[in-house]
Amino acid sequence: MTDLHAEALATFRELLDAARASGDPEPTAMTLATATRDGRPSARTVLLKSCDERGFAFYTHVASQKGHELRENPRAALLFLWKTLRKQVQVRIEGAVEVVSDAEADAYFASRDRLSQIGAWASQQSETMDARATFEARIAEVEREFEGRDVPRPPGWTGYRVIPDGFEFWYGAPYRLHERQRYDLRDGAWAKRMLYP
């Protein structure tokens, strides 16, 4: 890991810790933007589950809309917005996406609340549902199936890691005189620059 990559990651961690300490109700919430092969974008909020020198990980089902899009076009953008910090802070992260290892996905799934594990089996994520009662019946069925034993990770349920090739730190300021710091990976080397607001 280069010094500038380490600096960007350390800055992110400091801001995330500050957001947690500030009382932000969901400091790990991030907008995840993906796109189809032909460039049709979509965005949704997901939760950051880990970040290290390898990248930023979240979990979902490969059959979800984001799973389909990441299979077709394995790049993504993340956006964190912390309104409780200073005059607001945003962090933008862009990069290629890889699937996490089975061991990582198993370990994270095992750490989830049991009902969340049950829900992962019961949900046909992003598919059309005829009625909420159908989903509730599926939950009850899965609860019976796994009664008295651990719930394993469902097939197709996994994690994705965004491997950054760009970071932007945006610090709000009065009169829209914001501060922006940009880190980019270019030709195998990280570079840092400031941007006009």
trRosetta pair geometry for C-beta under 8 A, 3 or more apart (Angstrom, degrees):
i j d omega theta_ij theta_ji phi_ij phi_ji
1 5 5.0 -127 -171 91 84 123
1 6 5.1 105 132 -61 116 91
1 9 7.6 -35 -171 8 140 144
1 53 4.7 -89 -70 -151 141 126
2 5 4.6 93 55 9 81 104
2 6 6.8 -145 94 -4 40 88
2 189 7.0 114 -95 -148 164 59
2 190 4.9 -178 80 14 141 119
3 6 5.6 -57 -148 40 30 112
3 7 6.2 35 152 -25 66 105
3 190 7.8 -152 66 63 58 130
4 7 5.3 -47 -143 33 35 116
4 8 6.4 37 156 -19 65 101
4 183 5.9 172 159 -141 106 116
4 190 3.7 -164 79 110 123 130
4 191 7.1 40 145 -70 173 7
4 192 5.4 -150 -142 -40 126 109
5 8 5.9 -52 -149 35 31 109
5 9 6.4 28 153 -15 64 108
5 53 7.5 74 135 -147 116 86
5 164 7.8 156 -142 83 96 114
5 183 7.4 145 -94 165 46 138
5 185 7.6 35 -83 -81 109 104
5 190 5.1 -162 -47 -55 80 154
6 9 5.8 -57 -146 41 31 110
6 10 6.1 32 155 -20 66 108
6 53 7.5 -14 -96 -110 74 105
7 10 5.8 -55 -145 37 28 111
7 11 6.3 31 154 -21 63 105
7 183 7.6 174 83 -95 99 145
7 192 7.7 -26 84 -76 139 143
8 11 5.7 -53 -149 34 30 112
8 12 6.5 33 152 -20 63 104
8 164 7.5 -142 116 116 139 154
8 167 4.4 140 -168 41 132 159
8 169 7.9 -159 -140 -34 79 113
8 183 4.4 -91 -80 24 137 167
8 190 7.6 -137 -8 -163 128 143
9 12 5.6 -51 -151 34 33 113
9 13 6.5 32 153 -18 65 104
9 51 7.4 -176 -151 150 96 109
9 52 7.9 36 -163 -176 138 25
9 53 6.5 -26 -96 -98 173 59
10 13 5.7 -54 -147 37 33 110
10 14 6.4 35 153 -21 65 104
11 14 5.8 -53 -149 35 31 112
11 15 6.4 27 154 -15 64 107
11 167 8.0 126 69 148 121 146
11 169 6.0 -60 140 -75 137 150
11 181 7.9 -86 174 88 169 142
12 15 5.9 -62 -151 39 30 108
12 16 6.2 29 154 -19 67 107
12 51 6.9 -97 119 144 132 154
12 91 5.9 103 -117 -153 90 158
12 93 7.9 36 -104 -69 143 126
12 167 7.1 -102 -57 -144 118 137
12 169 7.9 -136 -75 -86 68 108
13 16 5.6 -53 -144 38 32 111
13 17 6.3 34 156 -18 65 105
13 51 7.3 -164 -81 93 87 123
14 17 5.8 -56 -150 37 29 111
14 18 6.3 29 151 -19 63 107
15 18 5.5 -53 -146 37 33 113
15 19 6.3 36 153 -22 66 103
15 80 7.8 125 119 107 125 142
15 82 6.8 -176 168 15 100 153
15 85 6.8 19 -156 -119 87 171
15 89 5.9 -138 -152 130 126 151
15 91 6.4 144 90 -48 155 132
15 169 7.5 -173 -46 -133 153 112
16 19 5.6 -50 -147 34 32 112
16 20 6.6 35 152 -19 63 102
16 27 6.1 119 -159 152 69 118
16 28 7.4 47 -151 -89 114 68
16 48 8.0 -84 -124 79 137 151
16 51 7.8 157 -27 38 165 143
16 80 7.7 -64 -88 -164 87 163
17 20 5.7 -51 -151 34 33 113
17 21 6.3 27 152 -15 66 108
18 21 5.7 -58 -145 41 32 109
18 22 6.0 36 154 -29 66 109
18 82 7.7 92 95 152 94 160
18 85 5.7 74 121 -108 118 120
19 22 5.6 -53 -143 31 30 115
19 24 4.4 -15 176 8 86 147
19 27 3.9 141 120 -135 113 117
19 80 7.9 -103 -49 169 166 123
19 82 4.3 -101 -105 -126 120 138
19 84 6.4 115 -140 63 67 110
19 85 5.9 -60 -84 -43 76 119
19 89 7.8 -122 -72 61 107 122
20 24 6.8 -66 -84 44 26 102
20 27 4.8 -103 -71 21 63 165
22 82 7.4 97 52 177 146 115
22 84 3.9 149 131 131 131 123
22 85 6.0 -132 -40 -71 166 69
23 84 6.1 -163 67 -149 77 156
24 27 4.2 99 85 -75 128 85
24 82 5.8 -60 -91 -141 149 90
24 83 7.6 135 -114 49 100 69
24 84 4.6 -145 -72 20 84 137
24 85 7.9 -21 -56 -30 125 88
26 29 4.1 48 126 -25 113 119
26 47 7.5 -96 -176 -106 106 100
27 82 6.7 26 -133 -107 81 110
28 47 4.9 51 113 -164 109 82
28 48 4.2 -128 -169 49 94 89
28 49 7.5 88 172 -67 142 36
29 45 5.4 -1 -170 -173 101 115
29 46 7.7 156 -148 83 57 26
29 47 6.1 -41 -92 -99 51 68
29 48 7.9 -108 -41 2 7 84
29 80 7.6 128 88 -129 56 73
30 45 6.9 153 77 -149 29 67
30 46 6.3 -29 66 66 81 71
30 47 7.4 119 19 -125 82 21
30 48 5.5 66 -6 -43 126 98
30 56 7.9 -10 41 162 173 137
30 58 7.7 -129 57 -68 117 137
30 78 4.8 1 165 -168 133 101
30 79 6.3 153 -167 69 78 40
30 80 5.0 -44 -106 -77 92 73
31 43 5.4 10 -178 -177 105 115
31 44 7.3 163 -149 85 64 20
31 45 5.7 -45 -92 -91 56 66
31 78 6.9 145 76 -160 57 47
31 79 4.2 -7 52 54 108 101
31 81 7.7 35 -8 -6 109 104
32 43 6.7 165 81 -150 44 64
32 44 5.9 -20 56 64 91 71
32 45 7.4 132 10 -125 81 17
32 46 4.9 10 -11 15 130 116
32 58 6.7 -101 -74 40 144 162
32 66 6.5 29 117 -128 130 144
32 76 6.0 -16 -167 -176 86 128
32 77 7.7 150 -158 80 41 49
32 78 6.0 -14 -100 -103 62 72
33 41 6.0 -7 -171 -166 102 111
33 42 7.3 169 -148 86 59 37
33 43 4.4 -23 -95 -95 77 95
33 76 6.4 151 76 -165 56 71
33 77 4.3 -8 56 59 112 97
33 78 7.7 -158 19 -71 79 27
33 79 7.4 47 -14 -7 109 105
34 41 7.3 155 87 -150 36 62
34 42 6.0 -16 64 61 81 85
34 43 7.7 158 19 -86 60 47
34 66 5.2 135 6 -137 152 77
34 69 4.0 111 137 112 127 137
34 70 5.8 -73 -135 -61 139 76
34 73 7.0 139 -179 81 85 105
34 75 7.9 147 -135 86 67 53
34 76 5.3 -30 -88 -108 76 93
35 39 5.4 -9 171 -147 133 33
35 40 6.2 154 -159 70 79 36
35 41 4.6 -39 -95 -94 94 61
35 42 7.2 154 -94 15 43 67
35 69 6.2 155 78 -170 16 121
35 73 5.4 -56 83 94 78 155
35 75 7.7 -12 37 74 100 93
36 39 6.7 -39 68 31 75 19
36 40 4.4 14 25 46 117 93
36 69 5.6 -84 -81 -121 51 91
36 72 5.8 -4 -160 94 56 149
36 73 6.4 116 159 -2 16 132
37 72 4.2 -96 -51 169 92 117
37 73 5.4 -177 -89 -51 46 103
42 65 6.4 -54 98 140 162 128
42 66 7.5 -133 91 -83 118 73
42 69 6.7 -149 39 -58 114 162
44 66 6.9 -103 35 -56 126 125
46 58 4.6 63 134 -168 134 150
46 60 7.0 -64 -123 -57 138 116
46 66 7.9 -18 -51 -24 139 175
47 58 6.5 144 74 -129 47 101
48 51 6.2 -8 179 -40 124 108
48 56 5.9 -55 -132 -170 107 100
48 57 7.4 95 -161 67 64 49
48 58 6.2 -71 -106 -76 36 92
48 78 7.9 70 -80 -160 107 144
48 80 7.9 -14 -28 -84 136 116
49 57 5.3 -65 66 101 93 91
49 58 5.8 131 4 -111 99 42
49 59 5.9 26 -11 -12 154 101
49 108 6.0 48 161 -140 145 137
49 159 7.0 -100 59 -126 139 129
50 56 7.6 177 91 -149 52 39
50 57 4.5 8 54 45 90 117
50 108 7.8 -112 -20 -89 119 125
51 55 7.2 -89 -138 133 67 31
51 56 4.8 -2 -105 -106 97 72
51 57 7.2 -165 -74 16 49 73
52 55 7.4 1 61 38 62 33
54 161 6.2 -20 129 178 104 148
54 163 6.9 -61 167 -107 60 89
55 95 6.9 -141 -127 93 119 151
55 98 7.7 128 35 35 157 99
55 161 4.2 106 84 169 128 100
55 162 5.2 -171 -180 82 118 45
55 163 4.3 -79 -77 -91 137 49
55 164 6.2 166 -120 -11 81 73
56 78 6.1 -54 97 -17 153 166
56 93 6.2 74 4 115 150 160
56 161 6.7 142 65 -157 36 64
56 162 4.7 -16 58 53 96 100
56 164 7.2 64 -5 -45 106 100
57 100 5.8 48 -134 -67 129 132
57 104 7.4 -96 -149 158 162 136
57 159 5.1 23 -174 170 109 127
57 160 6.8 166 -144 84 65 39
57 161 4.7 -29 -88 -95 83 79
57 162 7.8 -167 -75 15 35 67
58 159 6.6 170 90 -150 28 84
58 160 6.1 -14 62 57 76 86
59 105 7.1 135 -122 -131 111 82
59 108 6.0 -168 -65 121 145 143
59 109 7.7 171 -160 -71 153 76
59 157 7.3 38 175 172 102 83
59 158 6.9 -140 -143 125 79 26
59 159 4.4 -47 -93 -93 76 81
59 160 7.7 163 -95 14 31 67
60 64 5.1 -72 163 25 118 148
60 66 5.9 22 106 71 168 121
60 67 6.0 -152 111 -54 114 100
60 125 7.1 169 -176 159 86 165
60 157 7.5 -129 129 -146 25 66
60 158 7.6 -20 66 66 51 54
60 159 7.8 103 18 -111 59 39
60 160 7.1 -16 31 1 101 109
61 64 4.7 115 66 -27 84 97
61 67 5.9 -76 106 -33 52 151
61 120 7.4 163 -66 -158 108 86
61 123 7.7 -156 -24 100 147 105
61 125 4.4 148 37 31 135 142
61 126 7.9 -153 68 8 115 104
61 154 7.6 -20 -110 88 107 122
61 156 5.3 35 -162 132 86 100
61 157 5.1 -39 -98 -98 75 67
61 158 7.7 93 -124 21 32 64
62 67 4.0 158 -160 -169 31 137
62 68 8.0 103 163 -56 59 50
62 71 7.1 70 -168 -53 95 123
62 156 4.6 -114 34 -162 102 82
62 157 7.7 -127 -4 -75 78 22
62 158 6.2 29 -47 28 98 110
63 67 5.8 9 17 76 14 145
63 68 7.3 31 -159 -51 33 91
63 124 7.6 -56 107 -171 137 67
63 125 6.3 130 84 62 89 95
63 126 7.1 -165 124 48 75 112
63 127 7.8 -6 137 -44 118 104
63 156 5.7 12 -13 176 99 141
64 67 4.4 101 50 3 74 105
64 68 7.1 -137 94 -4 40 83
64 125 4.3 -42 -84 124 93 123
64 126 4.6 124 -143 -13 62 130
65 68 5.8 -53 -151 35 32 110
65 69 6.3 26 154 -15 66 108
65 126 4.8 180 -24 -139 84 152
66 69 5.6 -56 -144 41 34 110
66 70 6.0 32 158 -19 68 108
67 70 5.9 -56 -141 38 27 107
67 71 6.5 30 156 -21 62 105
67 156 7.9 48 -165 180 163 94
68 71 5.8 -58 -154 32 29 111
68 72 6.6 19 154 -10 65 109
69 72 5.8 -60 -149 42 33 106
69 73 6.0 -37 174 45 71 98
70 73 7.0 -80 -121 71 24 57
70 74 5.5 58 -178 -111 69 61
70 76 6.7 -16 -103 -55 102 116
70 97 5.3 -74 -152 97 113 150
70 160 6.1 -54 -171 -120 167 152
71 74 7.2 21 -118 -68 14 89
74 96 6.0 33 125 -164 95 78
74 97 4.6 -136 -175 58 77 89
74 98 7.4 56 -179 -74 129 44
75 94 7.4 20 177 -178 100 87
75 95 7.0 -149 -146 119 77 26
75 96 5.6 -51 -99 -105 73 47
75 97 6.3 -177 -98 -3 17 94
76 94 7.4 -164 99 -143 42 57
76 95 7.1 -15 59 65 69 59
76 97 5.1 59 0 -57 110 127
76 160 7.7 81 -5 136 152 135
76 162 5.2 -97 70 -103 112 115
77 92 6.8 -15 -173 -168 104 91
77 93 7.0 157 -159 84 55 50
77 94 4.7 -19 -105 -99 83 84
78 91 7.9 -6 110 109 97 87
78 92 7.2 155 83 -157 59 43
78 93 4.3 -4 55 58 106 101
78 94 7.6 -166 21 -73 68 40
78 162 5.9 -171 -26 43 121 169
79 90 6.5 -17 -167 -167 91 104
79 91 7.3 161 -152 81 44 51
79 92 5.5 -9 -103 -103 77 71
79 93 7.8 -167 -71 24 37 70
80 89 7.9 -6 111 113 98 86
80 90 6.6 158 84 -156 60 51
80 91 4.4 8 49 49 109 97
80 93 8.0 40 -5 -3 97 106
81 88 6.9 -11 -169 -169 85 105
81 89 7.7 164 -152 87 42 48
81 90 5.2 -11 -102 -104 70 85
82 85 4.4 36 116 8 118 114
82 88 6.9 160 85 -155 54 56
82 89 4.8 -6 58 60 103 93
82 90 7.6 -176 22 -80 68 38
83 88 5.2 -19 -120 -107 53 92
85 88 6.8 80 70 -138 74 19
85 89 4.3 -28 87 5 129 117
86 89 5.9 81 39 -48 111 97
86 171 6.2 -5 89 -162 158 92
86 172 6.2 163 110 56 103 87
87 171 7.4 78 54 165 90 68
87 172 3.5 -127 105 104 90 105
87 173 5.8 132 56 -84 148 23
87 174 6.8 -131 -115 -49 161 57
88 172 3.9 58 57 -12 85 145
89 169 7.4 -20 -167 -169 100 80
89 170 6.7 149 -161 83 51 63
89 171 5.7 -10 -110 -108 83 61
89 172 6.8 -115 -67 2 42 88
90 168 7.8 2 110 105 94 95
90 169 7.8 158 86 -158 55 36
90 170 4.1 -4 59 59 97 118
90 172 7.9 86 -6 -44 89 91
91 167 6.9 -24 -169 -165 93 90
91 168 7.1 164 -156 82 45 55
91 169 5.8 -9 -107 -105 80 63
91 170 7.3 -162 -74 22 33 79
92 166 7.5 -24 118 123 95 100
92 167 7.0 146 83 -163 61 40
92 168 4.1 7 51 48 107 103
92 170 7.2 53 -8 -13 99 113
93 162 6.3 105 125 121 116 137
93 164 5.1 -72 -164 -105 100 112
93 166 7.0 157 -154 90 40 65
93 167 5.6 -4 -102 -106 74 69
93 168 8.0 -151 -63 24 40 65
94 162 7.8 -107 -166 -178 19 122
94 164 6.9 88 68 -141 39 69
94 165 6.4 -55 100 60 81 77
94 166 4.3 5 50 57 100 112
95 162 5.0 116 64 172 106 82
95 163 4.7 -143 152 82 134 50
95 164 4.4 -128 -45 -111 142 24
95 165 4.6 135 -109 5 85 76
95 166 6.8 -175 -59 27 78 70
96 162 7.6 153 82 -154 33 54
96 163 5.0 -16 67 54 84 107
96 165 7.0 58 -5 -17 82 118
97 160 5.3 3 -174 180 112 114
97 161 6.8 155 -154 77 61 44
97 162 5.5 -30 -96 -97 81 59
97 163 7.2 -178 -89 9 26 81
98 160 7.1 157 82 -157 33 66
98 161 5.2 -18 62 58 83 97
98 163 6.3 41 1 -27 105 118
99 158 5.8 11 -161 135 104 141
99 159 7.1 121 -165 82 58 54
99 160 6.1 -47 -104 -103 48 64
99 161 7.7 88 179 14 4 84
100 104 4.2 -93 160 82 120 135
100 105 5.5 145 89 -51 111 86
100 158 6.4 -176 50 171 87 93
100 159 3.8 4 17 79 132 108
100 160 6.8 -126 -16 -77 86 12
100 161 5.5 105 -71 -31 84 105
101 104 4.7 99 58 5 82 100
101 105 7.0 -151 95 -2 44 86
102 105 5.7 -58 -145 41 34 110
102 106 6.0 37 155 -22 68 107
102 158 7.7 -62 -103 -120 55 110
103 106 5.8 -52 -144 36 28 112
103 107 6.3 27 157 -19 63 107
104 107 5.9 -57 -148 36 29 109
104 108 6.4 23 157 -14 65 107
104 159 6.1 -82 116 43 111 138
105 108 6.0 -56 -146 39 30 106
105 109 6.1 29 157 -20 65 110
105 153 6.0 101 134 -155 97 162
105 157 7.2 153 180 114 122 70
105 158 4.6 -48 -111 -136 149 67
105 159 5.1 -164 -93 3 86 94
106 109 5.8 -58 -145 38 27 110
106 110 6.3 28 157 -21 64 108
106 153 5.4 -114 -106 -12 61 140
107 110 5.9 -55 -149 35 28 112
107 111 6.8 27 153 -21 61 107
108 111 5.7 -60 -155 32 35 112
108 112 7.2 47 149 -37 64 95
108 159 6.3 72 35 -52 154 135
109 112 5.9 -42 -161 7 39 117
109 117 6.6 95 178 -112 86 97
109 120 7.4 -94 -138 50 107 171
109 152 7.9 41 122 173 138 38
109 153 4.0 111 64 -91 173 101
109 157 6.8 94 -97 116 132 121
110 150 7.6 -3 -127 -169 91 125
110 153 7.7 -63 -44 -50 71 97
112 116 4.3 -109 167 88 118 126
112 117 5.3 146 89 -56 116 84
112 120 7.8 72 95 -21 163 133
113 116 4.6 90 63 6 84 106
113 117 7.2 -150 96 -7 44 85
114 117 5.4 -54 -153 34 36 114
114 118 6.3 38 150 -20 69 103
114 151 6.4 129 -147 2 74 131
115 118 5.3 -46 -146 36 37 115
115 119 6.2 43 152 -23 65 104
116 119 5.5 -50 -146 35 32 116
116 120 6.7 40 152 -26 62 99
117 120 5.8 -50 -155 26 32 114
117 121 7.2 26 149 -11 61 101
117 151 3.9 125 140 91 132 143
118 121 6.0 -61 -162 37 36 107
118 122 6.1 23 150 -14 71 114
118 139 5.9 72 141 -152 114 79
118 142 5.0 145 -160 108 83 122
118 143 5.7 20 -138 -73 142 75
118 146 7.0 -148 -99 47 88 136
118 151 6.3 -107 -66 -111 61 158
119 122 5.5 -61 -137 43 34 107
119 123 5.6 28 167 -21 72 112
119 139 6.6 -4 -93 -109 62 105
120 123 6.4 -51 -130 35 22 106
120 153 7.8 -44 119 -147 147 56
120 154 5.4 -164 132 5 100 125
120 157 5.3 51 178 -114 124 157
121 142 4.5 144 96 -136 125 143
121 145 7.9 -131 142 66 154 136
121 146 7.8 146 11 -23 166 135
121 151 7.0 -118 -24 -167 131 116
121 154 5.0 170 -93 -74 67 127
122 135 6.4 94 146 -168 113 70
122 138 4.0 133 -156 122 94 103
122 139 4.5 4 -103 -79 170 58
122 141 7.4 133 -110 57 99 91
122 142 4.8 -114 -64 -4 93 142
123 135 7.0 23 -98 -142 67 109
123 138 7.7 142 -61 106 33 140
124 127 4.0 -33 123 35 109 134
124 129 7.6 155 55 -79 102 89
129 132 7.3 65 135 -80 132 40
129 134 6.1 -174 -169 69 91 123
129 135 5.9 -1 -151 -48 141 110
130 134 5.5 77 57 -17 92 150
131 134 5.0 110 63 -9 76 97
131 135 7.9 -146 101 3 50 82
132 135 5.7 -54 -160 36 45 111
132 136 6.2 44 145 -19 73 106
133 136 5.5 -54 -144 40 36 113
133 137 6.2 40 154 -23 67 103
134 137 5.8 -53 -150 34 29 112
134 138 6.6 31 149 -19 62 104
135 138 5.6 -54 -152 35 34 113
135 139 6.5 39 149 -22 66 101
136 139 5.5 -46 -149 31 36 115
136 140 6.6 36 152 -18 64 102
137 140 5.7 -52 -151 36 34 112
137 141 6.4 37 150 -22 65 106
138 141 5.5 -52 -147 35 33 115
138 142 6.4 31 155 -17 66 104
139 142 5.9 -57 -149 38 30 107
139 143 6.3 34 152 -22 64 106
140 143 5.6 -51 -148 33 32 115
140 144 6.6 32 153 -18 63 103
141 144 5.9 -55 -155 34 31 110
141 145 6.5 33 149 -23 64 107
142 145 5.4 -51 -147 33 36 117
142 146 6.4 4 164 6 69 109
143 146 6.7 -75 -145 51 24 87
143 147 6.4 54 153 -67 63 86
144 147 5.6 -22 -150 -24 32 118
146 149 5.7 -113 -169 68 68 86
146 150 7.6 -72 -170 106 112 22
146 151 4.9 37 -172 -93 160 82
153 157 5.6 -144 -179 77 87 111
153 158 7.9 75 169 -81 132 58
154 157 4.4 73 63 -3 90 124
164 167 5.8 24 -175 -55 143 89
164 185 7.5 136 125 -16 70 122
165 184 7.0 28 151 -159 71 62
165 185 4.1 -91 -151 41 76 119
166 182 7.4 -19 -163 -168 92 89
166 183 6.8 160 -152 89 44 63
166 184 5.0 2 -107 -109 85 73
166 185 7.0 -111 -57 14 57 79
167 182 7.3 163 87 -154 58 44
167 183 4.3 11 51 51 99 108
168 180 6.3 -10 -172 -167 104 96
168 181 7.0 159 -156 82 54 49
168 182 5.0 -11 -105 -104 85 75
168 183 7.6 -164 -74 25 42 66
168 195 7.4 -11 -140 11 116 141
169 180 7.2 158 82 -153 53 46
169 181 4.5 -3 54 56 103 100
169 182 8.0 -153 25 -68 66 36
170 178 6.1 6 -171 167 86 133
170 179 7.5 156 -156 84 41 54
170 180 5.3 -3 -106 -105 72 83
171 178 6.3 161 79 -167 52 80
171 179 4.2 -6 56 59 109 101
171 180 7.6 -160 23 -70 71 40
172 178 5.6 -44 -120 -112 36 101
173 176 7.4 62 76 172 77 6
173 177 4.6 -70 100 79 125 75
173 178 5.1 174 22 -96 93 40
173 179 6.2 85 -30 -15 126 82
173 197 7.7 -99 44 -94 112 141
174 177 6.7 2 79 30 54 101
176 197 6.0 145 152 147 75 142
177 197 5.9 -147 -151 -24 28 158
178 197 4.1 126 47 -122 82 111
179 194 7.7 -58 -165 -147 75 107
179 197 7.6 -31 -56 -78 21 95
180 194 6.5 116 82 -167 68 64
180 195 3.9 -47 98 60 127 100
180 196 7.4 -1 39 75 125 17
180 197 6.5 156 -13 -95 113 49
181 192 6.9 -8 -177 -167 93 99
181 193 7.9 165 -156 88 53 34
181 194 6.1 -37 -102 -104 58 65
181 195 7.7 -160 -77 13 12 85
182 192 7.0 155 86 -154 53 51
182 193 5.2 -19 64 66 102 80
182 194 7.3 147 17 -115 86 14
182 195 5.4 69 -22 -30 123 113
183 190 5.9 -4 -175 -170 99 108
183 191 7.3 164 -153 81 53 42
183 192 5.3 -17 -100 -99 74 77
184 190 7.1 156 83 -150 34 60
184 191 5.5 -18 63 58 84 90
184 193 7.8 -12 11 18 106 103
185 188 7.3 6 179 -116 93 10
185 189 7.3 161 -153 81 60 23
185 190 5.5 -36 -95 -91 64 67
186 189 6.2 -33 70 66 69 74
186 190 7.8 112 20 -119 71 20
186 191 5.6 -9 21 4 119 120
